[in-house]
Amino acid sequence: MIYPERLLPSSHKLDFFDWCNSCYLCRSTLRNDNLTNPDGSLNPAIIELNRTIGLSTNYIRCNPRHPLTSELEDVYFIVKNNKYTTTPFNSKNQEKVPKAKEVDFEIDKNKGWFLLKCEDFNDIKSQIPFNRTNKDEEIVEITLKVEHEPTLVNLFHFQINAYKENKKITSGVKGYKKKISHIIRDRILEYYHLEVA
C-alpha cells in the first residue's frame, strides 16, 4: 500500500488551503476500547497531560467550501521516519517532501479518535494564579491558539499552542505549565465531539 498522496504537502496545495473556526481538529488516542466512560463521556485517562500543550491534531473541514481536508481514518497512519513527522513544511523546503512510495508507514486501526472544534480552542484567554517559591502570587495570562503547522508528510497537521505574552510555551507539566495543561485537558473534556455535526 502506498501512502496517500493527498496528505503530502506542496506549495500549490498550501496556496489553496484554508480553514475557519467552525472546522474540526481530530486527535488520535492509543486505543479505541477505552475512549469513553460507561455514560458515553470522554475518558480523561486517554488525555496525556504532558502532550496537551502543543496538542498535535489533524484538520477536518466543516463543509465542502474548504477545498482540502484530511479524513478521519488518516489518524490510523503511523509514519515510521520521525524526521518526516517532526520537520515543518514550508515553501522553501519542498524538495524535502518524500514521494508517496518512499514513505514507510503502518496502519493501526486499534487507535481511537475524538474531535474538537477550532472555535473552542482558538484565541482563548485564561488567567492563571501562580506561586513561585518564597515569592508573592503572580497572575500569568495565557492565550490558546489553533495553528496550522504542516509537516513533510502531513499537510493537515494542526496544533493547539499556548502563548504567554506572545511567546510560545513549550510542553511540560511543571509550574504554571501544569496549570495550562489542566486547562487544555478540561476544555477537551467539555467541548469534545465524537462525530462531525
N, C-alpha and C positions, 0 to 999 in steps of 0.2 A: 504494500500500500504506500502511496506517495503522500507526503504532507500537503495539506490544502493550499493551493496557490493563492486563494483569496486572503489568507492570513498574512502572507508575506508583504511587507510594506514597499512602497516606491514613492518617489516624489510626485508622480502623476496621481496616485491614489490619495496622497496627503492633500493635494490641492482640492480634491473633491470631497474630502471627509468633513463632516460637520456633526454636531450634536447639540442637544438642548437639555434644560433641567428636567424635562419630562422623560428623558431616556433612562435606561436601567444600567446597573452595574451587576455583573454576575460573579459571585465569589464561590470558588470550589471548596469542598471540605474533603478530608481524607477518606471518609466513608459515608455511604448514604443510609446505613441501617440505624444510625443514632442521630439523624438530622433533627428530628422533632421529639418533643415530650409526648406522653400519652394524651395530653389535652390538645395536641396539634401545634403548640407553640414551639418556637425555635429553641433548641437545646443550647444553653450557654456554654456547655463544655466543648462545643465544636469551634468556639472562637478563641484563638490563641492570643492572649494579651500582648505578647512580645511582637506580634505581627500586625496589630491594629493601626499603629502609626505608619503611614505609607502603605496601607492595605492594597494589595495587588488584586485587580479585578479585570474582567472583560466587558467591553461595551456591548449593549444590546439596544438597537434603536427602538424608539417608541412608536414610530409609524413609517411607512414607506417613503415619505418625503425626504428622509435622510437616505442618500443613495447607497451607503455602505454599512454593513453590520457584521458582527460575528454571530455564530449560532450557539444555542445553549450547550450543545454537545461538544463544543470546542474545549470546554474545561476538562474533557477526558484525555486530551492530547498532552503528553508529557515529553518535552524535548530534552534529550539527554545531554546535550552540549550546553553547559552553563554560560559559555561565552556568548551564545546566541540569545539566551533569555535575559541576560543582565546588561548587555550593551544597548544603550539607547540608539534609536534610529533617527537620523536627520538627513536633510537633503545633501549633506556633504559626505556621507559615508554609504551611499547607495551601493557602491562596489563591494561592500562587506556583507550585503544580504545574500544568503545562500540560495541556490536553486532548490526548488521543491524536492527534487530527487536526492539532494545532498543532506537533507535534514534527517538525522537519526532520532526517531521518536517511538513511543509506545502508546497504546490506548488502555486506559484504566477506567472501565465502566462501573467499578465499585465506588468511585468518587461520588459525592453528593454536591449539591449547589443550592444557593439561595440568591435572591435578587434584592438590590437596593435601588431606590430612585435617586437620581442625581440631586434633585431639589432638596432632599433631606440631609445632604452632606456637603453641599456647595455653599460657600460663604456663610458658614455657621460660626457665630462668635460665642465664646464662653469665657467667663472669668473664674480663675481657679485660685482659691486661697492656699498659700504655701508657706510653711515654716522652715526656714533654714536653721541649722544648729546654732543655738545661742544668739539668734537674731530675731527681730520683730517679724511678724507675719507680713508677707507681701502678696499683692494680687497679680497674678500672671494672666494676661489676656491672650487667648489663642484663637486662631481662625482656622476652621476646617475648609479645605478646598478640594474639589474634584478636578483632577488634571489628566489630560491625555498625554501619556508617556510611552509611545510606541517603542518596541524593541526590534531587533533584527529579524525576529520570527513571528511577531505579533503586532500587526497594525492597530489592533483594537485594545491594546493594553492601557488601562487607566489605573490611577492610584488615588486614594483618599489621603491627602497630605495635611499636616498640621503646621501652622506658622505662628511664630512669636515675633511681633514687631517686624513683619515682612521677611523674617529669616526662617527657612525651612527647618523643622525639627527632625532630627534623626530618630530612628526607632530606639526603644529602650523602655524599661519599666522601673526606673529609679527616680526618686524625687518627684518633681511635678510631671515628668513623663508618664509615671504610673497613673496619675490622675487623668491625664489626657487619654491614655489607653482605655481607662474605665469609661470615660465619656463616650468614646467611639463605640465601645462594646455595647454600652447601654442604648445608644441610638440605633445600633444594628438590631438589638432585641426588640426595640419599639417599632421600627419602621420597615422591617424585612418583608419581602414578598416571596411566595413560592411559585408564582406564575406571572406572566406578563398580562396586565389588565387590558 
